[in-house]
Amino acid sequence: METLNKDIIIEVADAFQLEGRVLNAKPYGSGHINDTFAVECERKDGSIKRYILQRINTNVFKNPVQVMENIVGVTNYLGKLIEKLGGDPMRETLTVIPTRDNKSFYVDNQGGYWRSFHFIEDTITYDQVRSKEDFYNSARAFGKFQMLLSDYPAETLHETIPNFHNTVDRFAKFVEAVEKDICGRVKYVSSEIAFVMERERDTYKLIDLLNEEKLPLRVTHNDTKLNNVLIDKKTGEGICVIDLDTVMPGTSLYDYGDSIRFGATYAAEDEPDLSKVNFDLELFEVYTKGWLEVAGDVLTPYEIENLPMGAKLMTLESGIRFLTDYLSGDTYFKVHREGHNLDRCRTQLKLVSDMEACWGEMRRIVQKYSKKQVQRNSM
């Protein structure tokens, strides 16, 4: 998306019901999809209030109106429930700021779609797991998100990115990329291709369980990385889940699994040295503990039993996506060096292999905290 000058951003900001006079707008955050700015407004008493202003990337989100319908529905629901439970909805969920004509978005004269949120002060995000405590706090935040939305009618949500976690569809696209080999790269990745091909049957498991209604349809965030949780600077607690563009109907195992994929290792997602990439059972246990402490009451026994499969499949799916993009000429994920997507693919497949090697221990850890949940409920 093209660079935006400050005057245009301030002009767009004036379209929203912001409190006070717009003073400034600066790029904010480390996101790679939408254009995000922190807008400063001077109120009548001279104090400064900040807001988030975002231009939605319509190359990724083809129907921004549906995206905003999902976000408004979910955040309004969360706000009312959090207030009812005695919490602070202005800190514990995103608050959409309406335009001056009471819409949830504004369309500029270039056709760009914008939205604004209340800025949640005294918070921070982390792009990578630094400690077990960080990961535990994110687990509780995402678990709370799942718990609070357990009664929300997931079937009413739009699918903002069709087939986003459809692992069967992801596998089919991978096979197509192998067969076409448009960049002549297949010969360099025969072992990676074989690894994925051997696990074709796995790609059906969650989709089949959803179709057979053995897993309940739930509201899912679908991008449960650590940096999508706002951490309170004073308490260190994860207080608010952000980046709700991919909120869609799905299974809770998508969210749990994606968090494990991202966070149960101290290695970077694109680490080229695979000797540094290891699935960390301690981090897995920490996250499972935090997740089940908060979400365990609303999950079915079958969901809990299949948590390890969620972790494995979301990791395998990411590996498949990176490998597909590598074979297709690096057209989806941004790359910063030759073989970047291949490095990303290899880290994910290494984590899948590690999970398979300690599968029994993963299941025992899930059972351990599931049993504690049952014991607490019976007291």
Protein Blocks (a to p, Z undefined) as FASTA:
>chain_A
ZZddfklmmmmmmmpccedjdfbdcdedjbfkbccdddddddfkopacddddddddfklm
mblmlmmmmmmmmmmmmmmmmmmnopafklmpccddddfkopabdcdfkopacdddddde
hiacdfbdfbfklmmmmmmmmmmmmmmmmmpcfklpccfbghklmmklmmmmmmmmmmno
mnopmmmmmmmmmmmmmmmmmmmmmmmmmmnopaccdddeklacfklcccdfklopafbd
ghjllgccddfklmmmmmmmmmmccbdfklfblklgccdfklmmmmmmmmmmmmmmmpcf
klmmmmmmmmmmmmmmmmmmmmmmmmnopambccfbehklmmmmmmmmmmmmmmmmmmmm
mmmmmmmmmmmmmmmmmZZ
